[in-house]
């Protein structure tokens, strides 16, 4: 009989502790989930911002590259004209 009471007491104690720990675990999980969602939102915002920067930079770089190519073409044309005046090939 005493063994049964000790066993029952042990079971009650284990269940009580597990219920208290369960509350802690749930709190920790909720806190972690909130941190993950918050971090994901910040990461998404950063990715979107970087995407906009990449598109803007890409347009600016494309324009600058075209301008450089145009200047190079005009420079090559002037050099060719000068060589032709001097009787040389382009």
Biopython code that builds the backbone (N, CA, C, O; Angstrom):
import numpy as np
from Bio.PDB.StructureBuilder import StructureBuilder

atoms = [
    (1, "UNK", "N", (0.818, -1.190, 0.000)),
    (1, "UNK", "CA", (0.000, 0.000, 0.000)),
    (1, "UNK", "C", (0.868, 1.262, 0.000)),
    (1, "UNK", "O", (0.588, 2.216, -0.726)),
    (2, "UNK", "N", (1.924, 1.257, 0.822)),
    (2, "UNK", "CA", (2.807, 2.417, 0.882)),
    (2, "UNK", "C", (3.523, 2.583, -0.465)),
    (2, "UNK", "O", (3.734, 3.703, -0.930)),
    (3, "UNK", "N", (3.892, 1.460, -1.084)),
    (3, "UNK", "CA", (4.548, 1.508, -2.386)),
    (3, "UNK", "C", (3.615, 2.133, -3.420)),
    (3, "UNK", "O", (4.067, 2.906, -4.265)),
    (4, "UNK", "N", (2.324, 1.815, -3.369)),
    (4, "UNK", "CA", (1.344, 2.371, -4.298)),
    (4, "UNK", "C", (1.216, 3.874, -4.100)),
    (4, "UNK", "O", (1.114, 4.624, -5.071)),
    (5, "UNK", "N", (1.222, 4.316, -2.849)),
    (5, "UNK", "CA", (1.105, 5.753, -2.555)),
    (5, "UNK", "C", (2.359, 6.476, -3.058)),
    (5, "UNK", "O", (2.254, 7.560, -3.632)),
    (6, "UNK", "N", (3.533, 5.895, -2.851)),
    (6, "UNK", "CA", (4.775, 6.516, -3.333)),
    (6, "UNK", "C", (4.771, 6.595, -4.864)),
    (6, "UNK", "O", (5.168, 7.605, -5.444)),
    (7, "UNK", "N", (4.318, 5.520, -5.502)),
    (7, "UNK", "CA", (4.271, 5.493, -6.959)),
    (7, "UNK", "C", (3.288, 6.542, -7.477)),
    (7, "UNK", "O", (3.576, 7.257, -8.437)),
    (8, "UNK", "N", (2.119, 6.624, -6.828)),
    (8, "UNK", "CA", (1.121, 7.617, -7.231)),
    (8, "UNK", "C", (1.657, 9.028, -7.012)),
    (8, "UNK", "O", (1.446, 9.914, -7.841)),
    (9, "UNK", "N", (2.347, 9.233, -5.898)),
    (9, "UNK", "CA", (2.933, 10.542, -5.614)),
    (9, "UNK", "C", (3.995, 10.911, -6.638)),
    (9, "UNK", "O", (4.085, 12.058, -7.075)),
    (10, "UNK", "N", (4.785, 9.936, -7.008)),
    (10, "UNK", "CA", (5.816, 10.162, -8.017)),
    (10, "UNK", "C", (5.194, 10.516, -9.360)),
    (10, "UNK", "O", (5.661, 11.418, -10.055)),
    (11, "UNK", "N", (4.141, 9.799, -9.714)),
    (11, "UNK", "CA", (3.453, 10.062, -10.982)),
    (11, "UNK", "C", (2.857, 11.466, -10.975)),
    (11, "UNK", "O", (2.972, 12.195, -11.960)),
    (12, "UNK", "N", (2.215, 11.851, -9.856)),
    (12, "UNK", "CA", (1.633, 13.191, -9.758)),
    (12, "UNK", "C", (2.726, 14.250, -9.863)),
    (12, "UNK", "O", (2.555, 15.263, -10.541)),
    (13, "UNK", "N", (3.846, 14.012, -9.191)),
    (13, "UNK", "CA", (4.950, 14.984, -9.240)),
    (13, "UNK", "C", (5.506, 15.105, -10.652)),
    (13, "UNK", "O", (5.750, 16.211, -11.133)),
    (14, "UNK", "N", (5.706, 13.968, -11.319)),
    (14, "UNK", "CA", (6.225, 13.986, -12.687)),
    (14, "UNK", "C", (5.245, 14.691, -13.613)),
    (14, "UNK", "O", (5.662, 15.499, -14.443)),
    (15, "UNK", "N", (3.967, 14.407, -13.493)),
    (15, "UNK", "CA", (2.967, 15.076, -14.334)),
    (15, "UNK", "C", (2.918, 16.574, -14.059)),
    (15, "UNK", "O", (2.810, 17.379, -14.984)),
    (16, "UNK", "N", (2.998, 16.943, -12.782)),
    (16, "UNK", "CA", (2.979, 18.365, -12.435)),
    (16, "UNK", "C", (4.169, 19.101, -13.017)),
    (16, "UNK", "O", (4.019, 20.187, -13.577)),
    (17, "UNK", "N", (5.356, 18.512, -12.885)),
    (17, "UNK", "CA", (6.564, 19.125, -13.432)),
    (17, "UNK", "C", (6.481, 19.193, -14.953)),
    (17, "UNK", "O", (6.869, 20.192, -15.558)),
    (18, "UNK", "N", (5.974, 18.124, -15.568)),
    (18, "UNK", "CA", (5.894, 18.127, -17.026)),
    (18, "UNK", "C", (4.916, 19.188, -17.525)),
    (18, "UNK", "O", (5.140, 19.802, -18.568)),
    (19, "UNK", "N", (3.824, 19.405, -16.773)),
    (19, "UNK", "CA", (2.883, 20.459, -17.180)),
    (19, "UNK", "C", (3.517, 21.841, -17.035)),
    (19, "UNK", "O", (3.310, 22.707, -17.884)),
    (20, "UNK", "N", (4.285, 22.055, -15.970)),
    (20, "UNK", "CA", (4.951, 23.350, -15.798)),
    (20, "UNK", "C", (6.000, 23.564, -16.899)),
    (20, "UNK", "O", (6.117, 24.652, -17.462)),
    (21, "UNK", "N", (6.751, 22.508, -17.189)),
    (21, "UNK", "CA", (7.749, 22.622, -18.245)),
    (21, "UNK", "C", (7.101, 22.813, -19.612)),
    (21, "UNK", "O", (7.645, 23.491, -20.483)),
    (22, "UNK", "N", (5.945, 22.212, -19.782)),
    (22, "UNK", "CA", (5.243, 22.366, -21.051)),
    (22, "UNK", "C", (4.906, 23.832, -21.292)),
    (22, "UNK", "O", (5.006, 24.318, -22.419)),
    (23, "UNK", "N", (4.507, 24.534, -20.239)),
    (23, "UNK", "CA", (4.239, 25.968, -20.366)),
    (23, "UNK", "C", (5.480, 26.730, -20.772)),
    (23, "UNK", "O", (5.413, 27.636, -21.603)),
    (24, "UNK", "N", (6.619, 26.369, -20.190)),
    (24, "UNK", "CA", (7.886, 27.016, -20.547)),
    (24, "UNK", "C", (8.246, 26.721, -21.992)),
    (24, "UNK", "O", (8.683, 27.602, -22.732)),
    (25, "UNK", "N", (8.056, 25.471, -22.380)),
    (25, "UNK", "CA", (8.396, 25.080, -23.747)),
    (25, "UNK", "C", (7.504, 25.796, -24.745)),
    (25, "UNK", "O", (7.977, 26.264, -25.781)),
    (26, "UNK", "N", (6.200, 25.885, -24.435)),
    (26, "UNK", "CA", (5.289, 26.595, -25.334)),
    (26, "UNK", "C", (5.689, 28.054, -25.445)),
    (26, "UNK", "O", (5.673, 28.619, -26.538)),
    (27, "UNK", "N", (6.047, 28.670, -24.327)),
    (27, "UNK", "CA", (6.487, 30.059, -24.364)),
    (27, "UNK", "C", (7.738, 30.233, -25.197)),
    (27, "UNK", "O", (7.865, 31.190, -25.961)),
    (28, "UNK", "N", (8.661, 29.296, -25.041)),
    (28, "UNK", "CA", (9.897, 29.372, -25.818)),
    (28, "UNK", "C", (9.622, 29.175, -27.299)),
    (28, "UNK", "O", (10.213, 29.856, -28.137)),
    (29, "UNK", "N", (8.732, 28.253, -27.627)),
    (29, "UNK", "CA", (8.400, 28.003, -29.041)),
    (29, "UNK", "C", (7.722, 29.214, -29.651)),
    (29, "UNK", "O", (8.036, 29.607, -30.775)),
    (30, "UNK", "N", (6.790, 29.809, -28.911)),
    (30, "UNK", "CA", (6.093, 30.998, -29.424)),
    (30, "UNK", "C", (7.085, 32.145, -29.616)),
    (30, "UNK", "O", (7.035, 32.848, -30.625)),
    (31, "UNK", "N", (7.969, 32.330, -28.666)),
    (31, "UNK", "CA", (8.971, 33.388, -28.798)),
    (31, "UNK", "C", (9.895, 33.151, -29.984)),
    (31, "UNK", "O", (10.221, 34.081, -30.722)),
    (32, "UNK", "N", (10.312, 31.912, -30.162)),
    (32, "UNK", "CA", (11.178, 31.573, -31.288)),
    (32, "UNK", "C", (10.449, 31.760, -32.614)),
    (32, "UNK", "O", (11.012, 32.279, -33.578)),
    (33, "UNK", "N", (9.183, 31.329, -32.649)),
    (33, "UNK", "CA", (8.403, 31.483, -33.880)),
    (33, "UNK", "C", (8.250, 32.964, -34.226)),
    (33, "UNK", "O", (8.352, 33.346, -35.391)),
    (34, "UNK", "N", (8.010, 33.785, -33.223)),
    (34, "UNK", "CA", (7.898, 35.228, -33.474)),
    (34, "UNK", "C", (9.190, 35.808, -33.996)),
    (34, "UNK", "O", (9.188, 36.655, -34.889)),
    (35, "UNK", "N", (10.297, 35.348, -33.435)),
    (35, "UNK", "CA", (11.599, 35.833, -33.901)),
    (35, "UNK", "C", (11.868, 35.401, -35.333)),
    (35, "UNK", "O", (12.412, 36.162, -36.133)),
    (36, "UNK", "N", (11.477, 34.161, -35.650)),
    (36, "UNK", "CA", (11.691, 33.660, -37.009)),
    (36, "UNK", "C", (10.842, 34.442, -38.004)),
    (36, "UNK", "O", (11.326, 34.830, -39.067)),
    (37, "UNK", "N", (9.571, 34.673, -37.660)),
    (37, "UNK", "CA", (8.692, 35.433, -38.563)),
    (37, "UNK", "C", (9.199, 36.853, -38.719)),
    (37, "UNK", "O", (9.220, 37.389, -39.827)),
    (38, "UNK", "N", (9.608, 37.466, -37.617)),
    (38, "UNK", "CA", (10.148, 38.830, -37.699)),
    (38, "UNK", "C", (11.406, 38.887, -38.525)),
    (38, "UNK", "O", (11.592, 39.797, -39.333)),
    (39, "UNK", "N", (12.283, 37.896, -38.319)),
    (39, "UNK", "CA", (13.522, 37.846, -39.103)),
    (39, "UNK", "C", (13.247, 37.622, -40.566)),
    (39, "UNK", "O", (13.914, 38.204, -41.422)),
    (40, "UNK", "N", (12.251, 36.768, -40.874)),
    (40, "UNK", "CA", (11.904, 36.514, -42.274)),
    (40, "UNK", "C", (11.347, 37.771, -42.924)),
    (40, "UNK", "O", (11.637, 38.049, -44.088)),
    (41, "UNK", "N", (10.557, 38.526, -42.190)),
    (41, "UNK", "CA", (10.009, 39.762, -42.749)),
    (41, "UNK", "C", (11.125, 40.755, -43.042)),
    (41, "UNK", "O", (11.111, 41.425, -44.074)),
    (42, "UNK", "N", (12.091, 40.849, -42.133)),
    (42, "UNK", "CA", (13.214, 41.755, -42.376)),
    (42, "UNK", "C", (14.040, 41.285, -43.557)),
    (42, "UNK", "O", (14.474, 42.089, -44.382)),
    (43, "UNK", "N", (14.257, 39.979, -43.637)),
    (43, "UNK", "CA", (15.037, 39.437, -44.751)),
    (43, "UNK", "C", (14.320, 39.679, -46.066)),
    (43, "UNK", "O", (14.956, 40.030, -47.060)),
    (44, "UNK", "N", (12.992, 39.494, -46.089)),
    (44, "UNK", "CA", (12.226, 39.728, -47.314)),
    (44, "UNK", "C", (12.321, 41.184, -47.732)),
    (44, "UNK", "O", (12.499, 41.486, -48.912)),
    (45, "UNK", "N", (12.205, 42.081, -46.773)),
    (45, "UNK", "CA", (12.339, 43.503, -47.081)),
    (45, "UNK", "C", (13.710, 43.824, -47.639)),
    (45, "UNK", "O", (13.844, 44.624, -48.565)),
    (46, "UNK", "N", (14.732, 43.194, -47.068)),
    (46, "UNK", "CA", (16.089, 43.430, -47.551)),
    (46, "UNK", "C", (16.258, 42.903, -48.965)),
    (46, "UNK", "O", (16.917, 43.532, -49.792)),
    (47, "UNK", "N", (15.667, 41.752, -49.243)),
    (47, "UNK", "CA", (15.771, 41.173, -50.589)),
    (47, "UNK", "C", (15.054, 42.046, -51.601)),
    (47, "UNK", "O", (15.572, 42.296, -52.689)),
    (48, "UNK", "N", (13.863, 42.511, -51.248)),
    (48, "UNK", "CA", (13.112, 43.382, -52.162)),
    (48, "UNK", "C", (13.883, 44.672, -52.395)),
    (48, "UNK", "O", (13.984, 45.142, -53.528)),
    (49, "UNK", "N", (14.426, 45.245, -51.327)),
    (49, "UNK", "CA", (15.209, 46.471, -51.469)),
    (49, "UNK", "C", (16.427, 46.260, -52.334)),
    (49, "UNK", "O", (16.753, 47.099, -53.174)),
    (50, "UNK", "N", (17.105, 45.137, -52.134)),
    (50, "UNK", "CA", (18.282, 44.828, -52.945)),
    (50, "UNK", "C", (17.890, 44.613, -54.399)),
    (50, "UNK", "O", (18.631, 44.992, -55.306)),
    (51, "UNK", "N", (16.723, 44.005, -54.626)),
    (51, "UNK", "CA", (16.247, 43.798, -56.002)),
    (51, "UNK", "C", (15.992, 45.109, -56.704)),
    (51, "UNK", "O", (16.338, 45.272, -57.874)),
    (52, "UNK", "N", (15.385, 46.054, -55.991)),
    (52, "UNK", "CA", (15.135, 47.380, -56.576)),
    (52, "UNK", "C", (16.460, 48.070, -56.863)),
    (52, "UNK", "O", (16.630, 48.676, -57.920)),
    (53, "UNK", "N", (17.404, 47.980, -55.920)),
    (53, "UNK", "CA", (18.725, 48.581, -56.139)),
    (53, "UNK", "C", (19.417, 47.938, -57.333)),
    (53, "UNK", "O", (20.055, 48.626, -58.130)),
    (54, "UNK", "N", (19.292, 46.617, -57.457)),
    (54, "UNK", "CA", (19.942, 45.912, -58.556)),
    (54, "UNK", "C", (19.366, 46.347, -59.897)),
    (54, "UNK", "O", (20.112, 46.532, -60.859)),
    (55, "UNK", "N", (18.047, 46.513, -59.974)),
    (55, "UNK", "CA", (17.422, 46.942, -61.225)),
    (55, "UNK", "C", (17.847, 48.357, -61.558)),
    (55, "UNK", "O", (18.184, 48.651, -62.705)),
    (56, "UNK", "N", (17.836, 49.237, -60.571)),
    (56, "UNK", "CA", (18.234, 50.626, -60.799)),
    (56, "UNK", "C", (19.695, 50.690, -61.218)),
    (56, "UNK", "O", (20.036, 51.380, -62.179)),
    (57, "UNK", "N", (20.534, 49.996, -60.524)),
    (57, "UNK", "CA", (21.954, 49.987, -60.856)),
    (57, "UNK", "C", (22.165, 49.403, -62.247)),
    (57, "UNK", "O", (22.992, 49.894, -63.016)),
    (58, "UNK", "N", (21.422, 48.365, -62.560)),
    (58, "UNK", "CA", (21.563, 47.723, -63.854)),
    (58, "UNK", "C", (21.198, 48.705, -64.972)),
    (58, "UNK", "O", (21.906, 48.779, -65.976)),
    (59, "UNK", "N", (20.115, 49.453, -64.816)),
    (59, "UNK", "CA", (19.718, 50.441, -65.819)),
    (59, "UNK", "C", (20.787, 51.520, -65.971)),
    (59, "UNK", "O", (21.138, 51.910, -67.084)),
    (60, "UNK", "N", (21.296, 51.993, -64.843)),
    (60, "UNK", "CA", (22.329, 53.030, -64.893)),
    (60, "UNK", "C", (23.603, 52.497, -65.540)),
    (60, "UNK", "O", (24.241, 53.181, -66.340)),
    (61, "UNK", "N", (23.959, 51.277, -65.186)),
    (61, "UNK", "CA", (25.161, 50.688, -65.766)),
    (61, "UNK", "C", (24.991, 50.445, -67.258)),
    (61, "UNK", "O", (25.930, 50.641, -68.029)),
    (62, "UNK", "N", (23.807, 50.023, -67.670)),
    (62, "UNK", "CA", (23.546, 49.800, -69.099)),
    (62, "UNK", "C", (23.668, 51.109, -69.867)),
    (62, "UNK", "O", (24.261, 51.151, -70.945)),
    (63, "UNK", "N", (23.109, 52.167, -69.314)),
    (63, "UNK", "CA", (23.190, 53.480, -69.967)),
    (63, "UNK", "C", (24.651, 53.935, -70.065)),
    (63, "UNK", "O", (25.087, 54.424, -71.107)),
    (64, "UNK", "N", (25.395, 53.770, -68.977)),
    (64, "UNK", "CA", (26.801, 54.175, -68.982)),
    (64, "UNK", "C", (27.600, 53.342, -69.983)),
    (64, "UNK", "O", (28.459, 53.869, -70.690)),
    (65, "UNK", "N", (27.315, 52.043, -70.038)),
    (65, "UNK", "CA", (28.025, 51.172, -70.993)),
    (65, "UNK", "C", (27.725, 51.598, -72.427)),
    (65, "UNK", "O", (28.637, 51.659, -73.251)),
    (66, "UNK", "N", (26.473, 51.893, -72.738)),
    (66, "UNK", "CA", (26.110, 52.337, -74.094)),
    (66, "UNK", "C", (26.808, 53.640, -74.451)),
    (66, "UNK", "O", (27.274, 53.816, -75.578)),
    (67, "UNK", "N", (26.879, 54.551, -73.491)),
    (67, "UNK", "CA", (27.559, 55.821, -73.746)),
    (67, "UNK", "C", (29.051, 55.597, -74.002)),
    (67, "UNK", "O", (29.634, 56.211, -74.896)),
    (68, "UNK", "N", (29.663, 54.710, -73.207)),
    (68, "UNK", "CA", (31.084, 54.394, -73.434)),
    (68, "UNK", "C", (31.296, 53.778, -74.805)),
    (68, "UNK", "O", (32.235, 54.139, -75.515)),
    (69, "UNK", "N", (30.419, 52.844, -75.182)),
    (69, "UNK", "CA", (30.541, 52.210, -76.492)),
    (69, "UNK", "C", (30.368, 53.221, -77.615)),
    (69, "UNK", "O", (31.075, 53.152, -78.620)),
    (70, "UNK", "N", (29.439, 54.159, -77.459)),
    (70, "UNK", "CA", (29.221, 55.187, -78.473)),
    (70, "UNK", "C", (30.452, 56.078, -78.607)),
    (70, "UNK", "O", (30.873, 56.401, -79.717)),
    (71, "UNK", "N", (31.030, 56.475, -77.465)),
    (71, "UNK", "CA", (32.241, 57.299, -77.517)),
    (71, "UNK", "C", (33.388, 56.543, -78.168)),
    (71, "UNK", "O", (34.146, 57.121, -78.946)),
    (72, "UNK", "N", (33.525, 55.250, -77.858)),
    (72, "UNK", "CA", (34.579, 54.437, -78.461)),
    (72, "UNK", "C", (34.383, 54.322, -79.974)),
    (72, "UNK", "O", (35.345, 54.402, -80.738)),
    (73, "UNK", "N", (33.136, 54.135, -80.400)),
    (73, "UNK", "CA", (32.832, 54.039, -81.832)),
    (73, "UNK", "C", (33.202, 55.340, -82.543)),
    (73, "UNK", "O", (33.833, 55.317, -83.599)),
    (74, "UNK", "N", (32.809, 56.475, -81.959)),
    (74, "UNK", "CA", (33.124, 57.772, -82.562)),
    (74, "UNK", "C", (34.639, 57.995, -82.599)),
    (74, "UNK", "O", (35.160, 58.522, -83.582)),
    (75, "UNK", "N", (35.344, 57.600, -81.541)),
    (75, "UNK", "CA", (36.799, 57.729, -81.493)),
    (75, "UNK", "C", (37.437, 56.890, -82.596)),
    (75, "UNK", "O", (38.351, 57.347, -83.283)),
    (76, "UNK", "N", (36.948, 55.656, -82.764)),
    (76, "UNK", "CA", (37.477, 54.782, -83.815)),
    (76, "UNK", "C", (37.210, 55.363, -85.200)),
    (76, "UNK", "O", (38.059, 55.260, -86.085)),
    (77, "UNK", "N", (36.042, 55.973, -85.399)),
    (77, "UNK", "CA", (35.711, 56.584, -86.686)),
    (77, "UNK", "C", (36.648, 57.751, -86.994)),
    (77, "UNK", "O", (37.124, 57.890, -88.121)),
    (78, "UNK", "N", (36.914, 58.593, -85.985)),
    (78, "UNK", "CA", (37.830, 59.721, -86.199)),
    (78, "UNK", "C", (39.242, 59.224, -86.540)),
    (78, "UNK", "O", (39.895, 59.759, -87.436)),
    (79, "UNK", "N", (39.700, 58.203, -85.821)),
    (79, "UNK", "CA", (41.029, 57.655, -86.108)),
    (79, "UNK", "C", (41.093, 57.068, -87.511)),
    (79, "UNK", "O", (42.094, 57.215, -88.212)),
    (80, "UNK", "N", (40.012, 56.398, -87.912)),
    (80, "UNK", "CA", (39.967, 55.815, -89.250)),
    (80, "UNK", "C", (40.031, 56.918, -90.307)),
    (80, "UNK", "O", (40.754, 56.795, -91.295)),
    (81, "UNK", "N", (39.272, 57.996, -90.095)),
    (81, "UNK", "CA", (39.283, 59.114, -91.046)),
    (81, "UNK", "C", (40.678, 59.723, -91.140)),
    (81, "UNK", "O", (41.146, 60.039, -92.234)),
    (82, "UNK", "N", (41.342, 59.888, -90.002)),
    (82, "UNK", "CA", (42.698, 60.444, -89.997)),
    (82, "UNK", "C", (43.669, 59.533, -90.750)),
    (82, "UNK", "O", (44.509, 60.019, -91.508)),
    (83, "UNK", "N", (43.562, 58.243, -90.552)),
    (83, "UNK", "CA", (44.446, 57.304, -91.244)),
    (83, "UNK", "C", (44.176, 57.316, -92.743)),
    (83, "UNK", "O", (45.099, 57.234, -93.553)),
    (84, "UNK", "N", (42.888, 57.420, -93.101)),
    (84, "UNK", "CA", (42.562, 57.460, -94.537)),
    (84, "UNK", "C", (43.146, 58.714, -95.164)),
    (84, "UNK", "O", (43.639, 58.665, -96.291)),
    (85, "UNK", "N", (43.102, 59.835, -94.458)),
    (85, "UNK", "CA", (43.693, 61.078, -94.988)),
    (85, "UNK", "C", (45.209, 60.926, -95.165)),
    (85, "UNK", "O", (45.808, 61.535, -96.052)),
    (86, "UNK", "N", (45.798, 60.123, -94.325)),
    (86, "UNK", "CA", (47.243, 59.908, -94.407)),
    (86, "UNK", "C", (47.590, 58.792, -95.373)),
    (86, "UNK", "O", (48.763, 58.477, -95.568)),
    (87, "UNK", "N", (46.569, 58.191, -95.979)),
    (87, "UNK", "CA", (46.794, 57.151, -96.966)),
    (87, "UNK", "C", (46.983, 55.764, -96.348)),
    (87, "UNK", "O", (47.490, 54.867, -97.020)),
    (88, "UNK", "N", (46.601, 55.570, -95.123)),
    (88, "UNK", "CA", (46.739, 54.265, -94.461)),
    (88, "UNK", "C", (45.367, 53.599, -94.336)),
    (88, "UNK", "O", (44.321, 54.232, -94.481)),
    (89, "UNK", "N", (45.420, 52.298, -94.063)),
    (89, "UNK", "CA", (44.176, 51.555, -93.851)),
    (89, "UNK", "C", (43.664, 51.791, -92.421)),
    (89, "UNK", "O", (44.408, 52.171, -91.517)),
    (90, "UNK", "N", (42.365, 51.548, -92.268)),
    (90, "UNK", "CA", (41.765, 51.659, -90.928)),
    (90, "UNK", "C", (42.141, 50.464, -90.163)),
    (90, "UNK", "O", (41.755, 50.327, -89.003)),
]
sb = StructureBuilder()
sb.init_structure("model")
sb.init_model(0)
sb.init_chain("A")
sb.init_seg("    ")
for serial, (resi, resn, name, xyz) in enumerate(atoms, 1):
    if name == "N":
        sb.init_residue(resn, " ", resi, " ")
    sb.init_atom(name, np.array(xyz, "f"), 0.0, 1.0, " ", f" {name:<3s}", serial, name[0])
structure = sb.get_structure()
